[in-house]
Amino acid sequence: MLQQRAARRLARLKPLLGQGSSSDLDRRTAYVVIEAHATWASYCRFFYLSCALGARDATGVSVLPPGVRFATEEEAITFAVHTLNPRKRGQTGPWSTHEEPTWYDSSDFRRAVQALNPANVGSVISALALAPASFRQLTTFRNFYAHRGRGTVRKAQAIARSYVLNPSQHPTLILNDYPVGRPQVLLADLLDDIKTVVGLMN
């Protein structure tokens, strides 16, 4: 099941935070951030496609409203592209990765699912509302590890203030620091937030 696979992948990443030497901390943290971000993006894309291509609820009834059907994955992606970018409505696929919705962006994902209006749209909206900051922050840290430019450093460091952490620290140290009142490091909290959201979508 899609939901279970994503949850297991996120759960397997978390123990990596406490392994290895301090000299290896940056590499391990970068790996966890990038993998978690990719897992979330992939989950959103395949959740949307599952709904669009006729997923059924526990009673065997399609989650899509009557009359809404897509014959292929490309048709379903085209519908999402047209929903988020009306200027492309005269175009058809195939679409490049950059032309598809930004699946890891919870706003884009929500809008694409809402346009389908499946029976489970309420659970998606409710789940996404639980941790909107966590998705944005994970993306900010992912961009830092992918590019490591001065701008991405500043954006990652700015997140520290939200958790009363030292913003002058390296982003890796921020992610491995303990927010006030929390029993685990910031990155562990972000992973838990995303895993919780995935678990609530059905």
N, C-alpha and C positions, 0 to 999 in steps of 0.2 A: 504494500500500500504506500502511495506517495507520501502521505503525512508521516507514516512511521519511519520510512527511509530517511527523510529529512531530519526528523527528531533524533534518530540514532546517530546520524552523522554529526550533528551538533553536540550530542552527548559525548561522542568519542573525542571531540576536539578539546573539551574542557580539561581532562586530566593532563594534557600536554603542558598546561600552564604551570604545573608544579614539578616538572621533570627537567633534568639536565642541569648544567652549570650556569652560573650567572653570566659567564662570557658568551653563552649561547642564547641568552634571553631574547635578544633582538630578533634573531632568526626564527626562533620558535613562536614569538609573538606575531611576527609578520605572517608566518604560515597560518596560524590560527585565524587571524583577522581576514586574510584573503580567502581562505577556505570557507569560513563562515559566511562571508559576503556572497561568494559564488553559490553556496548551498541555498541561501535565501533567494537569490535571483532565479536560480533554476527551479526552485520550488514554486515560486509565483508564476513563472511561465507555464509550467506543466499543470499547475492547479487550474489556471485559466483554460488551457487546452482541454483538460479533462472535462471541465464543465461544458465547453463549447462543442465537444465531440460526443456528447451524450452520456456523461456520467449519470448513474442512477442512485437514488437514495436507498435506504434500508428496505423499503417495500418494493423496490424494482422499478419505480417510476422515474423517468428522466427528470433531471433537475431543471432543464430548460423549459421556458413557457411553450405552450402548444404553437406549432408553426415556425419555431425558430430552429433551424437545422443548418449545419455546415458539413459539406461532403468531405472536405479535406482540411488538413492542418493549415495549409496556405490560405484557404478561405477564412478560417477562424482568425488567423493573424492579420489578414487584410481588414477584417471588421474592427479589430483592436486598433490598427494603425489609423484607419479612417475616423474612429471615435476620438482619438487623441490628437490627430492632425487633420482637420477637415480640408486643408489645402491639397491633400493627397487623395481626395475622394475620386478623382478621375483616373487614378492609377491602380494597377493591380500588382500582385507579387510576381515572382518571389522577392522577398524583402531581405536586405542585409541585416546583420545584427544591429548596426547603428540606426537603421530605419525602424526597427521594431520598437515597441514601448520600452521604456526604461524599467524593466521588471522589478529591479530592486527598490525602485522609488515607490513607497507605499501608496502615494497619491495616484500615480499612473496605474498601478495594479488595481487599486480600488475602483477607479473610473472605468477601467476595461471590464472588470467583473460586473459593475453596476449596469453597464450598457447591455450586457448579456441578460441581466435580470434573472439569474437562476434562483431556484427555491432557497438555496443556502446563502444568498447574498447578505442576509442579516447577520449571519455568524461571521462572515468576512469583515464587514464593517465594524462590528463590535470588537473583534479580535484586534484589528489594526489600531483601534482607538486606545488600546491598553498601553502601548509603548512607542508612540510616534517618534520621540527623541532618540530612542535606541537605534532605530533604522538610520536616521540621519547621521548619528555619531559614528556608527559602524562604517558607513560610507566615507565619512571624513577621514577616519583612520586608514581605511583601505586605500584611499587616494594618496595618503602620505606614504604608505609602504610601496605603492606602485610607482610613485614619481620622486619622492624625497626631495622636493624643491622647497625653497624658503617659504613660499606661499602656503604649501600644504602643511609645513611644520607649524606655522602660526595658527592655522585653522584648527589643527589637532590640539595644540596647546591651549587654545581658547576654551575648549571643552572642559578643561580641568576646573575652571571657576565654578561650573555648575555643580561640582561635587566637593567644593572646598578643598581642592588639591592644589599643589604648587604649579602654577602655569609655566614656570621657567624650566621645568623638567623636560627631558626628552620624551616624545610621545610614548615610547616603549615603557618608560618608567611610570608615566601617568596611567597607562592601561594596567600596570602591575602594582598600582598603589591601592590603598583601601579607602574608599569614600567614607566620610564620617558616618558612624553608626552601622556600617556594613561589615559582615563577617568574612567577606571574600573580596578579591580584587575587582576593579572596575570591569575588566574584560570578561570575567566570569559572570558578572551581573548582566552584561550585554548579551552574552550567549544564552543565559537563562530566559531573558526577556523574549528573545526571538523564538526559542524553543517553546515557550508558553503560547505565543501567538500562533505558531504552527499547529500546536496541539488543539487549539480552540476552533480551528477552521474545519468544518465538516460539511 
